[in-house]
Amino acid sequence: MTKRAVLYARVSNNDRSRTNGSNLQSQVEMCREYAHKHNYEIVAELAEDDQGASGATFDLPQLTKALEMAHSKKFDVLIVRELDRLSRDLAKQLIVEQELKMVGVAIEYVMYDFPDTPEGRLNKNLRAMLAEYEREKIKQRMMRGRYRRVREGRIILNTSAPPYGYRINTDRTNIEPDEEQSEIVRLIFQWYVSGDDTGKKLGLQKIAEKLTELQVPTWIDLHPDALHGLVKRKPNEWNYSSVRRMIKNTVYVGRWTYGKEQVTLDTPPIIDEDVFEQAQKQRQENRVKAKRNIKHLYLLRHRLTCGLCKHVIQCRTKTQKNGTYSKGYVCGLRTQHIRYAEEKCWLPWLNGPLVDGLLWDWIKSKFVNLEELRVGLEEYQSQHAQIIEPLRLKQQIARDMITKIQDRIDREKDLYRAGLSTLEDVKERTSALEQEMWALQRQDEKLTTQLSDQKVYFNIDSIMEFAKVINGKLATADDDLEVQCQIVEQLHIQGIVMVEDGQVRVHITGALGDTVLSFDGSESENVLPGFRPSTGGPTQALRGSARFWRGPSRAHRRVARTRRAPNRPSHRTAPAAASPS
């Protein structure tokens, strides 16, 4: 019987940039020749060719597809050029091989032959383990050298430049205050703790705005090489996060810390200890008393994501000239400080009451029939369980292998205690096993984190009881946003906002199922100031919004016409007559 084979190839980002994708094609060709040589029937050729793929992660689309095909019994052999094309992480390699082995799929490597014998498995694991072990040892040696240098009293900077307010001393072993910059640091702490000339304390954002107004150079302006090729949007423009980092940094009171071990090195202080402590107390007080956007309730607060730029959509209130206000949802990339000029988003302002009203109407329609509600909740719970089941399977495989390896290590130790083996032999046999177990334990921790991030905590019975209580009060709940927010919280509703065919669509998912809240042409004109739906796609539709840039003003166009070269036609020139079709 002819075996069915799937070819798998992978390149990393570095390989792709260096070889322009030729390495990926050569891998596929070598796997194809190997399959023809062994008379295998090629079912699929899977290549991770999007943007290069890391060999240390499970989140690879083609590898996931291969595992799904294996569970569906669609092939018998997975062909890979060599070991590191499947994985550069020992734990990932062991888990993937074990998962395929459980469904009866073998892995064959083109460049190496690893027979399914104790010797073959040892040789294969050693090759994967040595590469990973060497990388870890290099990292450990580098970290030990850095910590030793800090303990000897020599500073190590994560970048080539010292913190704001300091410069590297002449022997380059420590930092010393820079007179001009240190005055700016003292001024920032003074504004934050004591206030400005009027005695009013300034917040972090106000301090950033005032420094920008005074055109004080930022840390990046003083050290442009630290950008590593990125372009700063504007010179001398401060932001909230830069000021916050300075307020929290203990280097200004003479304590510079390095690494996870928090090794401390004494440095010349710029700020008194009392002033620094007052700043930390002020920061905690500001956090508690901050005027956040909690004056009004939103059903989808912290539950929407922008489909254009993947940023979180925030809730905002706009005050009109007549004193009234309007609630809405706006992409976070448009509201926060944009550091680099390339970052921008064209998602329009969404009318909050309209979006919340459409969502509430959909929820009410689901609560009318309680039996259908229970069926929908059970289907959602089942679908979510199917999504996280592959992660649970990988975690179970990793834990089973950890248990087996620990048993083998215990048996080796028992042989030594019984005098049937020497200490050198035990160390030699258990060192590789301990490395495998360490890698699997590390992968188990990663999988546990992923599962906890994707876990949904809700109880169907509690939701049904809650539904029975409010089912008779849906009419009164129409005017009670607090009750509506509680229901949305119980149902784990999330949404992605897209602009499709000139319309805004909110794709809703949650315990009640999926739906799309869309705005037609007439509603969009009322919802979005100046937003005119168009059939020319989302970009063309968004250009009609009064909140977005419409191009040069009349004055700019008039100046451009006066500067235009004589032989360059004017934009007012009548277009040539179109030829008949």
C-alpha positions in Angstrom: 0.0 0.0 0.0 1.4 3.4 -1.0 2.0 5.7 1.9 0.6 9.2 1.8 3.1 12.0 2.5 2.9 15.7 3.5 6.0 17.9 2.8 6.8 20.6 5.3 9.3 23.4 5.0 10.1 26.5 7.1 12.4 29.5 7.0 13.1 32.1 9.7 13.0 35.8 9.1 16.8 36.0 8.8 16.8 33.2 6.2 14.1 34.8 4.2 15.9 38.2 4.1 19.2 36.6 3.3 18.1 34.1 0.6 15.0 36.0 -0.8 12.9 32.8 -0.3 15.1 30.5 -2.4 15.9 28.4 0.7 12.2 27.6 1.2 11.8 26.4 -2.4 14.9 24.2 -2.2 13.6 22.6 0.9 10.3 21.7 -0.9 12.2 20.3 -3.9 14.4 18.1 -1.7 11.4 16.8 0.2 9.6 16.2 -3.1 12.6 14.2 -4.5 12.8 12.2 -1.3 9.0 11.3 -1.6 9.4 10.2 -5.2 12.4 8.1 -4.3 10.4 6.2 -1.7 7.3 6.0 -3.9 5.2 8.1 -1.5 2.0 9.8 -2.7 2.3 13.5 -2.0 -0.9 14.8 -0.5 0.1 18.4 0.3 3.1 20.7 0.3 3.1 23.0 3.4 5.6 25.8 3.6 5.7 28.6 6.2 6.2 31.3 3.7 4.3 34.4 5.0 7.0 36.4 6.7 9.4 33.8 8.0 8.5 31.7 11.0 10.2 31.0 14.3 11.1 27.4 15.0 10.4 27.8 18.7 6.7 28.4 18.6 3.6 26.3 18.0 1.7 29.2 16.4 2.5 28.4 12.8 -0.4 28.1 10.4 1.1 25.3 8.1 2.3 23.2 11.1 -1.2 23.6 12.6 -2.7 22.5 9.4 -0.4 19.4 9.2 -1.4 18.4 12.8 -5.1 18.8 11.9 -4.6 16.6 8.8 -2.9 14.0 10.9 -5.7 13.8 13.3 -8.1 13.4 10.3 -6.0 10.5 9.1 -5.2 12.2 5.8 -1.6 11.2 5.5 0.9 8.7 6.9 4.4 10.4 6.7 5.5 14.0 7.4 8.7 14.7 5.4 11.0 17.5 6.6 14.4 18.4 5.2 16.2 18.3 8.6 15.6 18.5 12.3 15.8 22.3 12.8 13.3 22.9 10.0 10.7 21.3 12.2 11.8 22.9 15.4 14.7 24.7 17.1 13.2 24.0 20.5 13.6 20.5 22.0 10.3 20.6 23.9 8.4 21.6 20.8 10.1 18.8 18.8 9.3 16.2 21.4 5.6 17.3 21.7 5.0 17.4 18.0 6.6 14.0 17.4 4.6 12.5 20.2 1.3 14.0 19.0 1.9 12.6 15.5 3.0 9.3 16.8 -0.3 9.0 18.8 -2.3 9.3 15.5 0.0 6.9 13.6 2.0 9.5 11.6 5.8 9.1 11.2 8.3 11.9 10.6 11.2 11.3 8.1 14.1 13.7 7.6 15.7 14.0 4.2 19.3 14.8 5.4 19.4 12.4 8.4 18.2 9.0 9.2 16.9 8.6 12.7 15.6 5.1 13.1 13.0 4.4 15.8 15.5 2.8 18.1 17.0 3.9 21.4 20.2 4.9 19.6 18.3 6.8 16.8 16.1 8.7 19.3 19.2 9.6 21.4 21.1 10.8 18.3 18.1 12.9 17.2 17.5 14.5 20.6 21.2 15.2 21.1 21.3 17.1 17.9 18.3 19.3 18.9 19.5 19.5 22.5 23.0 20.6 21.7 21.9 23.5 19.6 19.5 24.7 22.2 21.9 24.0 25.1 24.7 26.0 23.4 22.4 29.0 22.9 21.4 28.9 26.6 25.0 28.6 27.8 26.0 31.6 25.7 23.2 33.6 27.2 24.2 32.5 30.7 27.9 33.4 30.2 26.9 36.8 28.8 24.6 37.5 31.8 27.2 36.3 34.3 29.8 38.6 32.8 27.4 41.5 32.9 26.4 40.9 36.5 30.1 40.6 37.5 30.9 43.8 35.8 28.1 45.6 37.7 29.2 44.2 41.0 32.7 45.5 40.3 31.2 49.0 40.1 31.0 49.4 36.3 27.8 50.4 34.7 26.2 48.6 31.8 23.6 50.5 29.7 20.9 48.7 27.8 21.4 51.3 25.1 24.6 53.1 24.1 23.4 56.3 25.9 22.9 57.0 29.6 19.6 58.0 31.2 18.3 61.6 30.7 20.1 64.0 32.9 23.4 62.0 32.9 26.5 61.5 30.7 29.1 58.8 30.8 32.2 59.7 32.8 35.7 59.9 31.4 36.8 56.3 32.3 33.4 55.0 31.2 32.8 53.1 34.4 29.9 55.1 35.7 27.6 58.1 34.9 27.7 61.6 36.1 25.1 64.4 36.0 24.9 66.7 33.0 24.3 70.2 34.1 21.7 71.3 31.5 19.8 68.0 31.5 19.9 67.6 35.3 18.2 71.0 35.6 15.3 69.7 33.4 15.0 66.7 35.6 14.8 68.8 38.8 12.2 71.0 37.0 10.1 68.0 36.1 10.0 66.7 39.7 9.3 70.3 41.0 6.3 70.7 38.6 5.0 67.2 39.6 5.4 67.5 43.4 5.3 71.3 44.2 3.7 72.8 41.1 4.7 75.4 38.5 5.0 79.2 39.0 1.3 79.5 39.9 1.6 76.7 42.5 -0.6 74.3 40.5 0.7 70.7 40.4 1.0 69.4 36.9 0.2 65.9 35.7 2.4 63.8 33.5 0.6 64.8 30.3 0.7 68.5 31.2 4.4 68.3 32.0 5.0 66.7 28.6 3.0 69.4 26.8 4.9 72.2 28.7 8.3 70.7 27.8 7.2 70.4 24.2 6.0 74.0 24.2 9.4 75.1 25.6 11.1 73.0 22.9 13.3 71.1 25.4 15.2 68.3 23.6 14.0 64.8 24.5 16.3 61.8 25.2 15.9 60.6 21.7 16.7 64.1 20.3 20.0 64.0 22.3 20.7 60.4 21.2 19.3 59.8 17.7 21.3 56.6 17.2 19.1 54.9 19.8 16.2 54.9 17.4 17.8 52.0 15.5 16.6 53.3 12.1 13.1 54.4 13.2 11.9 58.0 12.5 10.7 60.2 15.3 7.5 62.1 14.4 8.6 65.6 15.6 11.7 66.9 17.3 11.5 68.1 20.9 8.1 66.5 21.3 7.7 64.9 24.8 5.1 62.3 25.6 3.3 61.0 28.7 5.3 57.7 29.0 8.7 59.4 28.9 7.8 61.6 31.8 6.4 58.7 33.7 9.5 56.6 33.3 11.6 59.5 34.7 9.3 60.0 37.7 9.7 56.3 38.5 13.4 55.9 37.9 15.5 55.4 41.0 18.7 56.4 39.2 17.9 60.0 40.0 18.3 59.3 43.7 21.5 57.4 43.3 20.3 53.8 42.8 20.8 52.3 39.4 19.6 48.7 39.1 20.4 46.1 36.5 18.7 42.9 35.4 16.2 40.6 36.9 18.4 40.1 39.9 18.2 43.8 40.6 21.9 44.3 41.2 22.3 47.9 42.5 25.1 50.3 41.6 25.6 53.6 43.4 25.4 56.7 41.1 25.5 60.4 41.7 22.0 61.6 42.6 20.2 64.5 41.0 17.0 64.4 43.2 16.7 64.3 47.0 15.3 61.2 48.5 12.4 63.1 50.1 11.4 64.7 46.8 11.4 61.3 45.1 9.3 59.8 47.8 6.8 62.6 47.5 6.7 62.0 43.7 5.8 58.3 44.2 3.0 59.2 46.7 1.7 61.8 44.3 1.7 59.3 41.5 -0.4 56.8 43.6 -2.7 59.6 44.6 -3.1 60.7 40.9 -3.9 57.2 39.9 -6.7 56.9 42.5 -8.2 60.4 41.7 -7.6 60.3 38.0 -10.6 61.7 35.9 -10.9 58.7 33.7 -13.7 58.2 31.3 -16.2 56.7 33.8 -18.7 59.5 33.9 -20.8 57.6 31.3 -21.5 53.9 30.8 -20.7 52.0 27.6 -21.8 48.5 26.8 -18.6 47.7 24.8 -16.0 49.5 27.0 -12.7 47.6 26.6 -14.5 45.0 24.4 -13.9 46.4 20.9 -10.8 46.1 18.6 -10.1 48.1 15.5 -10.1 45.8 12.5 -7.8 48.2 10.5 -4.9 48.6 12.9 -5.6 46.0 15.7 -5.6 48.6 18.5 -8.1 48.6 21.3 -11.1 50.9 20.7 -11.6 53.5 23.5 -14.7 55.3 24.8 -14.7 59.1 24.4 -17.1 61.9 25.0 -17.3 64.9 22.6 -18.7 68.3 23.9 -20.5 70.3 21.4 -20.5 74.1 21.1 -24.1 74.3 22.5 -23.0 72.5 25.7 -24.4 69.1 24.8 -22.2 66.0 24.6 -22.1 62.9 22.5 -20.7 59.5 23.5 -18.7 57.4 21.0 -16.1 54.8 20.3 -12.8 55.8 18.7 -9.7 53.8 17.8 -7.0 54.0 20.4 -4.3 54.8 17.8 -6.1 58.1 17.1 -6.3 59.2 20.7 -2.9 58.3 22.1 0.5 60.0 21.4 1.7 58.8 18.0 5.5 58.5 18.2 6.3 57.5 14.6 4.8 59.1 11.5 4.0 55.8 9.8 1.3 54.9 12.5 -2.2 56.2 11.6 -5.7 54.8 11.5 -8.7 55.9 9.5 -11.4 54.3 11.5 -14.2 56.9 12.0 -15.9 58.0 15.1 -18.7 55.5 16.1 -21.8 56.9 17.7 -22.0 55.2 21.1 -25.7 55.2 21.8 -26.4 53.7 18.3 -23.9 50.9 18.7 -25.0 50.1 22.2 -28.7 50.2 21.1 -28.1 47.8 18.2 -26.3 45.4 20.5 -29.0 45.6 23.2 -31.7 44.9 20.7 -29.8 41.8 19.6 -29.4 40.7 23.2 -33.1 41.2 23.9 -34.0 39.1 20.9 -31.9 36.2 22.3 -33.5 36.5 25.8 -37.1 36.2 24.5 -36.8 32.4 24.2 -34.9 31.0 27.2 -34.7 27.5 25.7 -32.9 28.8 22.6 -30.7 30.9 24.9 -29.6 27.7 26.8 -28.9 25.9 23.5 -26.8 28.8 22.2 -24.8 29.0 25.5 -24.1 25.3 25.3 -23.0 25.5 21.6 -20.7 28.4 22.5 -19.1 26.5 25.4 -18.6 23.5 23.1 -17.0 25.6 20.3 -14.7 27.3 22.8 -13.7 23.9 24.2 -12.8 22.8 20.7 -10.6 25.8 20.1 -8.5 25.3 23.2 -8.5 21.5 22.9 -5.2 21.4 20.8 -3.4 23.4 23.5 -4.7 21.0 26.2 -3.6 18.0 24.2 -0.1 19.5 23.8 0.1 20.2 27.5 -1.1 16.7 28.4 1.6 15.2 26.1 4.3 17.4 27.7 3.2 16.4 31.2 3.1 12.7 30.4 6.6 12.9 28.9 7.8 14.8 32.0 6.5 12.0 34.2 8.2 9.3 32.1 11.5 11.1 32.1 11.4 11.6 35.8 10.7 7.8 36.3 13.8 7.0 34.1 15.9 9.4 36.2 14.7 7.8 39.4 15.5 4.4 38.0 19.1 5.5 37.2 19.5 6.8 40.7 18.2 3.5 42.2 20.8 1.6 40.1 23.5 3.8 41.6 22.3 3.4 45.1 22.2 -0.4 44.6 25.8 -0.4 43.4 24.9 -1.5 39.9 26.1 1.6 38.2 28.9 4.1 38.7 28.3 7.8 39.4 29.9 8.8 36.0 27.6 6.5 34.1 24.5 7.9 35.9 25.5 11.5 35.3 26.1 10.7 31.6 22.7 9.1 31.1 20.7 11.5 33.2 22.2 14.8 31.9 20.4 14.5 28.6 17.2 13.4 30.3 17.3 16.4 32.7 17.8 18.7 29.7 14.7 17.2 28.0 12.7 17.5 31.2 13.7 21.1 31.7 12.7 22.0 28.2 9.3 20.2 28.6 8.7 22.0 31.9 9.4 25.3 30.3 7.0 24.5 27.5 4.3 23.4 30.0 4.5 26.8 31.7 4.0 28.5 28.4 1.0 26.4 27.5 -0.5 27.0 30.9 -0.2 30.8 30.4 -1.9 30.5 26.9 -4.7 28.4 28.3 -5.3 30.8 31.1 -5.4 33.7 28.7 -8.0 32.0 26.5 -10.1 30.5 29.3 -13.7 31.8 29.5 -15.2 31.8 33.0 -19.0 31.6 32.9 -21.6 29.3 34.3 -24.6 28.5 32.1 -27.0 27.9 35.0 -26.1 31.2 36.6 -26.7 33.0 33.3 -30.0 31.3 32.9 -31.1 32.2 36.4 -30.0 35.8 35.7 -32.0 35.7 32.4 -35.1 34.5 34.3 -34.8 37.4 36.7 -34.4 40.1 34.1 -36.6 38.5 31.4 -39.7 40.2 32.9 -37.8 43.5 33.3 -36.4 43.9 29.8 -38.6 46.8 29.1 -37.3 48.7 32.2 -33.8 47.6 31.5 -33.9 49.6 28.2 -33.3 52.7 30.3 -30.9 51.1 32.8 -27.4 51.0 31.3 -26.0 49.6 34.5 -28.1 46.4 34.1 -27.2 46.2 30.5 -23.5 46.4 31.3 -23.9 43.5 33.8 -25.5 41.4 31.1 -22.8 42.1 28.6 -20.2 41.2 31.2 -21.9 37.9 31.9 -22.0 37.0 28.2 -18.3 37.7 27.5 -19.1 39.8 24.4 -16.3 41.0 22.2 -16.3 42.9 18.9 -14.1 43.8 15.9 -14.9 47.0 14.0 -14.4 46.9 10.2 -15.1 49.3 7.3 -16.5 47.2 4.4 -18.0 48.5 1.2 -18.4 51.9 2.7 -20.3 50.7 5.7 -19.2 50.3 9.3 -19.7 46.8 10.6 -19.2 45.6 14.2 -18.5 41.8 14.2 -19.8 40.6 17.6 -18.9 37.3 19.2 -19.8 35.9 22.6 -21.8 33.3 24.6 -25.0 34.2 22.6 -23.3 33.4 19.3 -22.1 35.7 16.4 -23.7 38.7 14.7 -22.8 41.7 12.7 -24.0 45.2 13.7 -23.9 47.2 10.5 -24.8 50.8 9.6 -26.5 51.5 6.3 -26.2 54.7 4.4 -28.8 56.8 6.1 -27.6 55.7 9.6 -24.0 56.4 8.8 -24.7 60.0 7.9 -26.3 60.5 11.3 -23.7 58.5 13.2 -20.5 59.8 11.7 -20.1 63.5 11.2 -19.5 64.0 7.5 -19.2 60.3 6.9 -20.6 59.4 3.5 -20.8 55.7 2.5 -19.3 55.0 -0.9 -19.0 51.9 -3.1 -15.3 52.8 -3.7 -14.1 50.8 -0.6 -13.4 51.8 3.0 -10.6 54.3 2.2 -12.7 56.3 -0.3 -15.7 56.3 2.1 -13.6 57.6 5.0 -12.2 60.5 3.0 -15.6 62.1 3.2 -15.5 62.3 7.0 -15.2 65.8 8.4 -12.8 64.5 11.1 -10.1 63.4 8.6 -7.7 65.2 6.4 -9.2 66.2 3.0 -6.0 67.3 1.3 -4.4 70.7 0.8 -6.5 73.8 1.6 -7.4 76.4 -1.0 -4.5 78.6 0.1 -2.0 75.7 -0.2 -3.3 74.9 -3.7 -3.0 78.5 -4.8 0.6 78.7 -3.6 1.4 75.4 -5.4 0.0 76.7 -8.7 2.3 79.8 -8.5 5.3 77.5 -8.0 4.4 75.0 -10.7 6.8 74.6 -13.6 5.6 76.2 -16.9 5.6 72.9 -18.7 3.6 71.1 -16.0 -0.2 71.1 -16.7 -2.5 72.6 -14.1 -4.9 70.5 -12.1 -7.6 72.7 -13.5 -6.8 71.7 -17.1 -9.8 70.0 -18.7 -9.4 66.3 -19.1 -8.9 64.9 -22.6 -12.0 63.5 -24.3 -12.4 59.8 -23.6 -12.3 57.6 -26.7 -15.5 55.8 -27.5 -15.5 52.3 -26.1 
